[in-house]
Amino acid sequence: MSARKGPSPSQPTSLGPPEAAIAGRTAGKVLIPRDRSRIVASPQIRTSRACDLCRQRKAKCNGGKPTCTQCEKFGIECRYSEQKRTQEKRELDMLRAAIKRHERMLQLMSLRPSGAAVSTSGEGPYVVALPQTEGLATQQTLSGSLDRTMELLQTQLRELHYVYQNVHDCDPTILPAVVDTIRRSSSVHEAASLLSRQMTSQSPGMTLERMQRSWLTRLSGKPELVNRIPPYSVNSAERWTAIADNAATSHLFSLFFVWDNPTWHIVDPVSFLSDFQRGGTHFCSSLLVHTILFYACHLSYDFEKPWDRRMEMSTARRLLREVECLWQCDKMNISIPTMQSALLLGLFFCASGKDKIGVQYIRYGAQMGLRLGLHTSSPETVQTNPAETARIRRAHKLIASAVYEVQTTGLTEELIRSTKFDPQRVLSEAMDSIATLILLYRVCHGWKSVPVMMVHYFMVAGVHAASHLESSKWREVLVSCVSGLWHMGLVWRVCRPFLRTIQLVLQSKDEALIPIEAVSILKEFNEKVWNQNEVNALAANYVVQHHPTQTLALDHDRSFQGKGLESLIRDFEKLSTDD
């Protein structure tokens, strides 16, 4: 037996493999040397920021400063605008600095209690330390002083914003006077007070002039697209009301007689304005004037900010208070103006989601029309000039037809059950007509001063369109109805439960067929508008009809299935809450 002898401990051993082993290992393959220090460079140089002209022309820019290669090649000026991130960082730094200044101000004001003694020496005022017994009381009053300080700061910020808003929104012709008023003021509070009086006297208010200014200065519109004078201009408003002047009255009368009154013809413009100008009382009264002005406030808006109707709603509240007082005085006075006022108030409450009250006003006005004999061929009227007999008769006929049309909105479903007709054919023709009307109105006028009657068209056509999404026509009608109700919901509250009804109908439909415009509006409506308060405030018996079969004309045992809007919404909300 032979034993392998290893290397002697005294002999030095190599840490690497023997040369023979290396030669044997590399006989079958060639080792490739690897340079681990080599960095693979990108063949294309990326520019983090391009100049303005290259970005506009979508050209490759090397980002060179002060001039890139493209601008240098064409010999044009090279400019780099500030990056959005840099601009946001600067604004953030400014806000942080403002917050620190306010925090320092709060600290200084909180460290100076109201009962602290102040030095009168020449070194300047300083706070004297309080005795230990008063420390507890100071801590208790500290929170109250901080609240007062925050209120003071909020007031100062509101005044500063008011001054800025006046400078931003004022007419260029009066801008020098506004700037001069600010320079003459010793404080922000004084400037806000002086501007409040100055702008109130110079502001056009709720008039056609305000719309003209916004159209010409803000929207760069063409002058010929806006009327220079109201279509219905009056100059004796002080005889009937102290709330609106001649300009505002003319503007509101024009909105009412142009946009909403043609739907019903409740008021004859010629007869009403004739009595309004000369002080007659056969077709005009203070109650009717205030009712029309109150109603028309919901049709007025600002071209620049149509969603901001604070001025209109403030004037409407004042007019409504006056209407309530005048109604108590004139409701027993059987006359045409009182009857017309009752009908207009009824339509307003119905459009506000309070049709339980609105129907009472409509029925009261209809009964008064019967007592006046407007439905007869020769109603009893006060004897007037024979030359005006034809005009008065025509006015009576228009008003009588309006009474008939308006009072039908308060009828129950018994009228439908006792009438023999083909509901499916009538339904199809009516829906096609309503859809055509909605699409034409949107293209020609938009959704600004929309007659109240369009609310009902939007509701009926919207629910019908939600059940026929396979048709491109009805998908377009659905978008128009949803957007129309969304815009009218700014002033007419009944639009909100109508939108909710359409939203409930769409929940069971294929989401791929619902237009994206309708989805976005309903999503914002659900997040920002609809809440439990809207459900609690709902008081509408508006009947939502449902057609159970396609053979209604042949099936005499079954009829329309209808349910009140209030109970329908509440039932669905209860189901969603239980789930």
C-alpha positions as CSV (number, residue, x, y, z in Angstrom):
1,M,0.0,0.0,0.0
2,S,1.3,3.4,-1.0
3,A,0.3,6.6,0.6
4,R,0.0,9.9,-1.2
5,K,2.4,12.4,0.1
6,G,1.2,15.9,0.3
7,P,3.3,19.0,0.2
8,S,5.6,19.6,3.1
9,P,4.3,22.2,5.5
10,S,7.6,24.0,5.1
11,Q,7.2,24.3,1.3
12,P,5.2,27.3,0.2
13,T,1.9,26.5,-1.6
14,S,0.3,28.6,-4.3
15,L,-3.2,29.9,-3.7
16,G,-4.2,29.6,-7.4
17,P,-4.6,26.4,-9.5
18,P,-1.5,24.8,-11.0
19,E,-0.5,25.9,-14.5
20,A,-1.2,22.4,-15.8
21,A,-4.7,22.5,-14.5
22,I,-5.2,25.8,-16.1
23,A,-3.9,24.5,-19.4
24,G,-6.2,21.5,-19.2
25,R,-9.3,23.6,-18.3
26,T,-8.8,26.1,-21.1
27,A,-8.1,23.5,-23.8
28,G,-11.7,23.2,-24.7
29,K,-12.8,26.8,-24.6
30,V,-11.4,30.3,-24.8
31,L,-11.9,32.6,-21.9
32,I,-13.3,36.0,-22.8
33,P,-11.9,38.9,-20.7
34,R,-14.6,41.0,-19.1
35,D,-14.1,44.6,-18.3
36,R,-16.4,45.2,-15.4
37,S,-15.5,48.9,-15.1
38,R,-16.9,49.6,-18.6
39,I,-20.2,51.5,-18.5
40,V,-22.6,51.0,-21.4
41,A,-23.5,54.5,-22.6
42,S,-26.8,55.3,-24.2
43,P,-26.5,56.2,-27.9
44,Q,-29.2,58.9,-27.5
45,I,-28.7,61.9,-25.2
46,R,-32.0,62.7,-23.3
47,T,-32.9,66.3,-22.7
48,S,-34.8,67.0,-19.5
49,R,-36.1,70.3,-20.7
50,A,-36.7,71.8,-24.1
51,C,-37.0,75.5,-25.0
52,D,-40.3,77.1,-25.7
53,L,-40.0,77.3,-29.5
54,C,-38.8,73.7,-29.9
55,R,-41.6,72.5,-27.7
56,Q,-44.1,74.5,-29.8
57,R,-42.6,73.2,-33.1
58,K,-42.2,69.7,-31.6
59,A,-38.5,69.8,-32.7
60,K,-35.6,68.0,-31.1
61,C,-33.9,70.3,-28.6
62,N,-30.6,69.6,-27.0
63,G,-31.4,71.9,-24.0
64,G,-28.4,74.1,-24.6
65,K,-28.1,77.4,-22.8
66,P,-28.3,80.2,-23.5
67,T,-29.2,79.0,-27.0
68,C,-30.0,75.5,-28.2
69,T,-28.8,74.1,-31.5
70,Q,-32.1,74.5,-33.2
71,C,-32.6,78.2,-32.3
72,E,-29.0,78.9,-33.2
73,K,-29.4,77.2,-36.5
74,F,-32.4,79.3,-37.5
75,G,-31.1,82.5,-35.8
76,I,-34.1,83.0,-33.5
77,E,-34.3,83.9,-29.9
78,C,-34.2,81.0,-27.5
79,R,-36.3,81.2,-24.4
80,Y,-36.9,78.8,-21.5
81,S,-40.1,79.3,-19.6
82,E,-40.4,78.4,-16.0
83,Q,-41.2,74.8,-15.3
84,K,-44.6,74.1,-13.7
85,R,-42.9,72.2,-10.9
86,T,-40.6,75.2,-10.2
87,Q,-43.6,77.6,-10.3
88,E,-45.6,75.4,-7.9
89,K,-42.6,75.2,-5.5
90,R,-42.3,79.0,-5.5
91,E,-46.0,79.4,-4.8
92,L,-45.7,76.8,-2.1
93,D,-42.8,78.7,-0.5
94,M,-44.8,81.9,-0.6
95,L,-47.7,80.2,1.1
96,R,-45.5,78.8,3.8
97,A,-43.9,82.2,4.4
98,A,-47.4,83.7,4.7
99,I,-48.4,81.0,7.2
100,K,-45.3,81.6,9.2
101,R,-46.1,85.3,9.3
102,H,-49.6,84.6,10.6
103,E,-48.3,82.2,13.1
104,R,-45.8,84.8,14.5
105,M,-48.7,87.3,14.6
106,L,-50.8,84.9,16.5
107,Q,-48.0,84.1,19.0
108,L,-47.4,87.8,19.6
109,M,-51.1,88.5,20.1
110,S,-51.6,85.5,22.4
111,L,-48.6,86.4,24.5
112,R,-50.1,89.9,25.2
113,P,-53.2,89.5,27.4
114,S,-55.6,92.4,27.6
115,G,-54.8,93.1,31.2
116,A,-51.0,93.2,30.9
117,A,-49.1,96.3,31.7
118,V,-47.2,98.0,28.9
119,S,-44.0,99.9,29.4
120,T,-44.0,103.6,28.4
121,S,-40.2,104.0,28.4
122,G,-38.2,105.0,25.4
123,E,-37.1,101.5,24.8
124,G,-40.4,100.5,23.4
125,P,-43.4,98.5,24.7
126,Y,-42.8,95.1,26.2
127,V,-45.0,92.6,28.1
128,V,-44.6,92.6,31.9
129,A,-44.7,89.1,33.5
130,L,-47.9,88.4,35.4
131,P,-48.0,87.2,38.9
132,Q,-48.3,83.4,39.5
133,T,-51.9,83.7,40.7
134,E,-53.0,85.2,37.4
135,G,-51.4,82.5,35.3
136,L,-54.3,80.1,35.5
137,A,-56.8,82.8,34.4
138,T,-54.6,83.8,31.5
139,Q,-54.5,80.2,30.3
140,Q,-58.3,80.0,30.5
141,T,-58.7,83.1,28.4
142,L,-56.0,82.2,25.9
143,S,-58.3,80.0,23.8
144,G,-60.9,82.8,23.6
145,S,-58.3,85.3,22.5
146,L,-57.1,82.9,19.8
147,D,-60.7,82.5,18.5
148,R,-61.1,86.3,18.4
149,T,-57.7,86.5,16.6
150,M,-58.7,84.0,14.0
151,E,-62.0,85.8,13.4
152,L,-60.1,89.1,13.0
153,L,-57.7,87.5,10.5
154,Q,-60.6,86.0,8.5
155,T,-62.3,89.3,8.4
156,Q,-59.2,91.0,7.1
157,L,-58.7,88.3,4.5
158,R,-62.3,88.7,3.3
159,E,-61.9,92.4,3.0
160,L,-58.6,92.0,1.1
161,H,-60.3,89.5,-1.3
162,Y,-63.2,91.9,-1.7
163,V,-60.8,94.7,-2.8
164,Y,-59.0,92.4,-5.2
165,Q,-62.3,91.1,-6.6
166,N,-63.4,94.7,-7.3
167,V,-60.2,95.5,-9.1
168,H,-60.4,92.3,-11.1
169,D,-64.1,92.6,-12.1
170,C,-64.6,96.4,-12.5
171,D,-65.2,98.0,-15.9
172,P,-62.0,99.4,-17.5
173,T,-63.6,102.8,-17.7
174,I,-63.9,103.1,-13.9
175,L,-60.7,101.3,-13.1
176,P,-58.7,104.6,-12.5
177,A,-61.4,105.7,-10.0
178,V,-61.2,102.4,-8.1
179,V,-57.4,102.5,-7.9
180,D,-57.5,106.1,-6.7
181,T,-60.0,105.1,-3.9
182,I,-57.6,102.3,-2.8
183,R,-54.6,104.7,-2.7
184,R,-56.5,107.2,-0.6
185,S,-57.5,104.6,1.9
186,S,-55.5,104.2,5.1
187,S,-56.3,100.5,5.6
188,V,-57.8,97.6,3.9
189,H,-61.0,97.9,5.9
190,E,-61.4,101.5,4.8
191,A,-60.7,100.6,1.2
192,A,-63.3,97.8,1.3
193,S,-65.9,100.1,2.8
194,L,-65.3,102.9,0.3
195,L,-65.4,100.5,-2.6
196,S,-68.6,98.9,-1.4
197,R,-70.4,102.3,-1.6
198,Q,-68.6,103.2,-4.9
199,M,-69.3,100.0,-6.7
200,T,-72.9,99.9,-5.5
201,S,-73.6,103.2,-7.1
202,Q,-71.7,102.3,-10.3
203,S,-72.7,98.6,-10.7
204,P,-75.3,97.9,-13.3
205,G,-77.0,95.3,-11.1
206,M,-79.3,92.7,-12.5
207,T,-79.8,94.3,-15.9
208,L,-79.1,93.8,-19.5
209,E,-76.2,96.2,-19.2
210,R,-74.4,93.7,-16.9
211,M,-74.8,90.9,-19.5
212,Q,-73.5,93.3,-22.2
213,R,-70.4,94.1,-20.2
214,S,-69.6,90.5,-19.5
215,W,-70.2,89.5,-23.1
216,L,-68.0,92.3,-24.6
217,T,-65.2,92.5,-22.0
218,R,-64.9,88.9,-20.7
219,L,-66.1,86.7,-23.5
220,S,-65.0,88.8,-26.5
221,G,-68.4,88.4,-28.1
222,K,-69.8,90.3,-31.1
223,P,-71.9,93.3,-30.2
224,E,-74.6,92.5,-32.6
225,L,-75.4,89.2,-30.8
226,V,-76.6,91.0,-27.6
227,N,-79.6,93.4,-27.6
228,R,-78.8,97.0,-27.0
229,I,-82.1,97.6,-25.3
230,P,-84.5,95.1,-23.6
231,P,-87.3,93.8,-25.8
232,Y,-89.8,95.0,-23.2
233,S,-88.7,98.4,-21.8
234,V,-90.7,100.2,-19.1
235,N,-90.2,103.5,-17.4
236,S,-92.7,103.6,-14.5
237,A,-91.5,100.8,-12.2
238,E,-91.5,103.1,-9.2
239,R,-95.3,103.2,-9.4
240,W,-95.5,99.5,-8.6
241,T,-92.4,98.4,-6.8
242,A,-89.6,99.8,-4.7
243,I,-87.3,96.8,-5.0
244,A,-86.4,97.0,-8.7
245,D,-85.7,100.1,-10.8
246,N,-86.7,100.6,-14.4
247,A,-83.6,98.9,-15.9
248,A,-83.9,95.8,-13.7
249,T,-87.7,95.6,-14.2
250,S,-87.3,95.9,-18.0
251,H,-84.6,93.1,-17.9
252,L,-86.7,90.8,-15.9
253,F,-89.9,91.5,-17.8
254,S,-88.0,90.7,-21.0
255,L,-86.7,87.4,-19.7
256,F,-90.2,86.4,-18.6
257,F,-92.1,87.4,-21.7
258,V,-89.5,86.1,-24.2
259,W,-88.5,82.7,-22.5
260,D,-91.2,81.4,-20.2
261,N,-94.6,83.1,-20.8
262,P,-94.9,81.9,-24.5
263,T,-95.2,78.3,-23.0
264,W,-98.5,79.1,-21.2
265,H,-99.5,82.6,-22.3
266,I,-100.7,83.3,-18.7
267,V,-100.1,87.0,-19.1
268,D,-100.8,89.0,-22.3
269,P,-97.8,91.2,-22.7
270,V,-99.6,94.0,-24.6
271,S,-102.4,94.4,-22.1
272,F,-100.2,94.0,-19.1
273,L,-97.6,96.5,-20.2
274,S,-100.3,99.0,-21.3
275,D,-101.8,99.0,-17.8
276,F,-98.3,99.0,-16.2
277,Q,-97.3,102.2,-18.1
278,R,-100.5,104.1,-17.5
279,G,-101.4,102.7,-14.0
280,G,-104.4,100.6,-15.0
281,T,-105.6,97.8,-12.8
282,H,-107.6,95.5,-15.1
283,F,-104.6,93.5,-16.3
284,C,-102.0,94.7,-13.8
285,S,-101.5,94.9,-10.1
286,S,-98.7,95.3,-7.6
287,L,-99.1,91.6,-6.7
288,L,-98.8,90.4,-10.3
289,V,-95.8,92.8,-10.9
290,H,-93.9,91.4,-7.9
291,T,-94.8,87.8,-8.9
292,I,-93.5,88.2,-12.4
293,L,-90.3,89.8,-11.1
294,F,-89.8,87.1,-8.6
295,Y,-90.4,84.4,-11.2
296,A,-88.1,86.0,-13.7
297,C,-85.2,86.2,-11.2
298,H,-84.8,82.4,-11.7
299,L,-84.3,83.0,-15.4
300,S,-81.6,85.7,-15.0
301,Y,-77.9,84.9,-14.9
302,D,-74.4,86.3,-15.4
303,F,-72.7,85.5,-18.7
304,E,-69.3,85.2,-17.1
305,K,-70.5,83.1,-14.1
306,P,-73.9,81.5,-14.9
307,W,-73.6,79.3,-11.8
308,D,-73.2,82.3,-9.4
309,R,-76.7,83.6,-8.9
310,R,-76.3,85.2,-5.5
311,M,-77.6,88.5,-6.7
312,E,-80.6,87.0,-8.3
313,M,-81.5,84.9,-5.3
314,S,-81.1,87.8,-2.9
315,T,-83.4,89.9,-5.0
316,A,-85.8,87.0,-5.3
317,R,-86.0,86.6,-1.5
318,R,-86.9,90.2,-1.1
319,L,-89.5,90.0,-3.8
320,L,-91.0,86.8,-2.3
321,R,-91.5,88.5,1.0
322,E,-93.3,91.3,-0.7
323,V,-95.4,88.8,-2.7
324,E,-96.4,87.1,0.6
325,C,-97.6,90.4,2.1
326,L,-99.5,91.4,-1.1
327,W,-101.1,87.9,-1.4
328,Q,-102.7,88.2,2.0
329,C,-104.2,91.5,0.9
330,D,-105.3,90.6,-2.6
331,K,-106.2,86.9,-2.5
332,M,-109.9,87.6,-1.9
333,N,-109.9,90.2,-4.7
334,I,-111.4,88.3,-7.7
335,S,-109.6,89.8,-10.6
336,I,-107.5,88.7,-13.6
337,P,-104.1,89.8,-12.0
338,T,-104.8,87.9,-8.8
339,M,-105.8,84.8,-10.8
340,Q,-102.6,85.1,-12.9
341,S,-100.5,85.5,-9.8
342,A,-101.9,82.3,-8.3
343,L,-101.1,80.4,-11.5
344,L,-97.6,81.7,-11.6
345,L,-97.0,80.9,-7.9
346,G,-98.4,77.4,-8.5
347,L,-96.0,76.8,-11.4
348,F,-93.1,78.0,-9.3
349,F,-93.8,75.7,-6.4
350,C,-94.3,72.8,-8.7
351,A,-90.9,73.5,-10.3
352,S,-89.4,73.8,-6.8
353,G,-90.4,70.3,-5.8
354,K,-93.4,71.5,-3.8
355,D,-96.3,70.5,-6.0
356,K,-98.5,69.8,-3.0
357,I,-98.5,73.6,-2.4
358,G,-98.3,74.4,-6.1
359,V,-101.5,72.5,-7.1
360,Q,-103.4,74.4,-4.4
361,Y,-102.4,77.7,-6.0
362,I,-103.3,76.4,-9.5
363,R,-106.7,75.2,-8.4
364,Y,-107.4,78.5,-6.6
365,G,-106.5,80.4,-9.7
366,A,-108.6,78.1,-11.9
367,Q,-111.7,78.6,-9.6
368,M,-111.2,82.3,-9.8
369,G,-111.1,82.1,-13.6
370,L,-114.5,80.3,-13.5
371,R,-115.9,83.0,-11.3
372,L,-114.7,85.6,-13.7
373,G,-116.4,83.8,-16.6
374,L,-113.3,83.6,-18.8
375,H,-114.5,80.3,-20.2
376,T,-117.6,81.9,-21.7
377,S,-117.8,83.8,-24.9
378,S,-118.5,87.1,-23.3
379,P,-116.9,87.3,-19.8
380,E,-118.0,90.0,-17.5
381,T,-115.5,92.8,-17.5
382,V,-115.3,96.5,-16.7
383,Q,-116.6,98.6,-19.5
384,T,-113.7,100.3,-21.3
385,N,-113.0,102.1,-24.5
386,P,-114.9,100.4,-27.4
387,A,-111.8,100.7,-29.5
388,E,-110.0,98.3,-27.2
389,T,-112.7,95.7,-27.1
390,A,-111.1,93.5,-29.7
391,R,-107.7,93.6,-27.9
392,I,-109.4,92.8,-24.5
393,R,-111.3,89.9,-25.9
394,R,-108.2,88.5,-27.4
395,A,-106.4,88.8,-24.1
396,H,-109.3,87.1,-22.3
397,K,-109.1,84.1,-24.8
398,L,-105.4,83.7,-24.3
399,I,-105.7,83.8,-20.5
400,A,-108.6,81.4,-20.6
401,S,-106.6,78.9,-22.6
402,A,-103.7,79.3,-20.2
403,V,-105.9,78.5,-17.3
404,Y,-107.1,75.3,-19.0
405,E,-103.5,74.2,-19.8
406,V,-102.0,75.0,-16.4
407,Q,-104.8,73.5,-14.3
408,T,-104.5,70.2,-16.1
409,T,-101.1,69.7,-14.4
410,G,-103.1,69.3,-11.1
411,L,-105.5,66.6,-12.3
412,T,-105.4,63.0,-11.0
413,E,-105.0,59.8,-13.0
414,E,-108.7,59.2,-13.2
415,L,-108.8,61.3,-16.4
416,I,-106.5,58.8,-18.1
417,R,-108.5,55.8,-16.9
418,S,-111.8,57.2,-18.3
419,T,-110.4,58.1,-21.7
420,K,-110.3,55.7,-24.6
421,F,-107.2,56.0,-26.7
422,D,-104.2,54.0,-28.0
423,P,-101.5,54.7,-25.4
424,Q,-98.7,53.0,-27.2
425,R,-99.1,55.0,-30.4
426,V,-99.6,58.2,-28.5
427,L,-96.6,57.4,-26.4
428,S,-94.3,56.8,-29.3
429,E,-95.4,60.0,-31.2
430,A,-95.2,62.1,-28.1
431,M,-91.7,60.9,-27.2
432,D,-90.5,61.5,-30.7
433,S,-91.9,65.1,-30.6
434,I,-90.4,65.8,-27.2
435,A,-87.0,64.4,-28.2
436,T,-86.9,66.6,-31.3
437,L,-87.9,69.6,-29.3
438,I,-85.2,69.0,-26.7
439,L,-82.4,68.5,-29.3
440,L,-83.5,71.6,-31.3
441,Y,-83.7,73.7,-28.1
442,R,-80.2,72.7,-27.0
443,V,-78.7,73.6,-30.4
444,C,-80.5,76.9,-30.8
445,H,-80.5,78.3,-27.2
446,G,-78.5,76.2,-24.8
447,W,-79.3,75.7,-21.1
448,K,-79.3,79.2,-19.6
449,S,-82.8,80.8,-19.5
450,V,-84.8,77.6,-19.9
451,P,-88.6,77.7,-19.6
452,V,-89.9,75.8,-16.6
453,M,-91.9,73.5,-18.9
454,M,-88.7,72.0,-20.2
455,V,-88.1,70.5,-16.7
456,H,-91.0,68.1,-17.4
457,Y,-89.8,67.4,-20.9
458,F,-86.4,66.5,-19.5
459,M,-87.9,64.2,-17.0
460,V,-90.3,62.3,-19.3
461,A,-87.8,62.0,-22.2
462,G,-84.9,61.2,-19.9
463,V,-86.6,58.2,-18.3
464,H,-87.8,57.0,-21.7
465,A,-84.3,57.4,-23.1
466,A,-82.8,55.5,-20.2
467,S,-84.9,52.5,-21.3
468,H,-83.9,52.7,-25.0
469,L,-80.1,53.0,-24.8
470,E,-79.6,50.7,-27.8
471,S,-80.6,53.6,-30.1
472,S,-78.0,56.4,-30.7
473,K,-80.8,58.9,-31.0
474,W,-82.0,58.2,-27.5
475,R,-78.5,58.1,-26.1
476,E,-78.1,61.7,-27.4
477,V,-81.5,62.6,-25.9
478,L,-80.4,61.2,-22.6
479,V,-77.2,63.4,-22.6
480,S,-79.4,66.5,-23.4
481,C,-81.9,65.7,-20.6
482,V,-79.2,65.0,-18.0
483,S,-77.3,68.2,-18.8
484,G,-80.5,70.3,-19.0
485,L,-81.6,69.1,-15.6
486,W,-78.1,69.7,-14.2
487,H,-78.1,73.3,-15.4
488,M,-81.7,74.0,-14.4
489,G,-81.1,72.4,-11.0
490,L,-79.2,75.6,-10.0
491,V,-82.5,77.3,-9.4
492,W,-85.3,74.8,-9.8
493,R,-85.0,72.2,-7.0
494,V,-87.4,69.7,-8.6
495,C,-84.6,68.9,-11.1
496,R,-82.6,67.2,-8.4
497,P,-85.1,64.4,-7.7
498,F,-85.7,64.1,-11.5
499,L,-81.9,63.5,-12.0
500,R,-82.0,61.0,-9.1
501,T,-84.9,59.2,-10.8
502,I,-83.0,58.9,-14.1
503,Q,-79.9,57.7,-12.2
504,L,-82.0,55.0,-10.5
505,V,-83.3,53.8,-13.9
506,L,-79.8,53.7,-15.3
507,Q,-78.6,51.4,-12.4
508,S,-80.1,48.4,-14.1
509,K,-78.7,49.2,-17.6
510,D,-75.6,48.1,-19.4
511,E,-72.9,50.6,-18.4
512,A,-71.3,50.3,-21.8
513,L,-74.3,51.8,-23.4
514,I,-74.6,54.8,-21.1
515,P,-72.9,57.9,-22.7
516,I,-69.8,59.1,-20.8
517,E,-71.2,62.7,-20.6
518,A,-74.2,61.5,-18.7
519,V,-72.0,59.3,-16.4
520,S,-69.8,62.2,-15.5
521,I,-72.7,64.6,-14.7
522,L,-74.5,62.0,-12.6
523,K,-71.3,61.1,-10.7
524,E,-70.7,64.8,-9.8
525,F,-74.4,65.1,-8.9
526,N,-74.2,62.1,-6.6
527,E,-71.0,63.4,-4.9
528,K,-71.8,67.1,-4.6
529,V,-75.6,67.6,-4.7
530,W,-77.7,64.7,-3.7
531,N,-77.8,63.9,0.0
532,Q,-80.2,63.1,2.8
533,N,-81.3,66.7,3.1
534,E,-82.6,66.6,-0.5
535,V,-84.6,63.5,0.4
536,N,-86.1,65.0,3.5
537,A,-87.0,68.3,1.7
538,L,-88.8,66.4,-1.1
539,A,-92.6,67.0,-1.1
540,A,-93.7,66.3,-4.7
541,N,-96.6,64.2,-5.9
542,Y,-95.3,64.3,-9.4
543,V,-96.4,61.0,-11.0
544,V,-93.8,58.8,-12.6
545,Q,-95.5,56.6,-15.2
546,H,-94.6,53.0,-16.0
547,H,-95.9,51.1,-19.0
548,P,-95.9,47.4,-18.1
549,T,-96.6,45.8,-21.5
550,Q,-96.5,46.6,-25.2
551,T,-100.2,45.7,-25.7
552,L,-101.8,48.3,-23.5
553,A,-104.3,49.2,-26.2
554,L,-105.7,45.7,-26.2
555,D,-105.4,44.9,-22.5
556,H,-108.3,46.8,-21.0
557,D,-107.9,45.2,-17.6
558,R,-104.5,46.8,-17.1
559,S,-103.7,50.5,-17.2
560,F,-100.8,52.9,-16.6
561,Q,-98.9,52.2,-13.4
562,G,-97.9,55.4,-11.7
563,K,-96.2,56.3,-8.4
564,G,-95.6,59.6,-6.8
565,L,-92.1,61.0,-7.1
566,E,-91.7,61.5,-3.3
567,S,-92.7,57.9,-2.4
568,L,-90.6,56.5,-5.2
569,I,-87.4,58.3,-4.2
570,R,-87.9,57.5,-0.5
571,D,-88.5,53.8,-1.2
572,F,-85.3,53.5,-3.3
573,E,-83.3,55.4,-0.7
574,K,-84.6,53.1,2.0
575,L,-83.6,50.1,0.0
576,S,-80.1,51.5,-0.6
577,T,-79.8,52.2,3.1
578,D,-80.9,48.7,4.1
579,D,-78.4,47.2,1.7
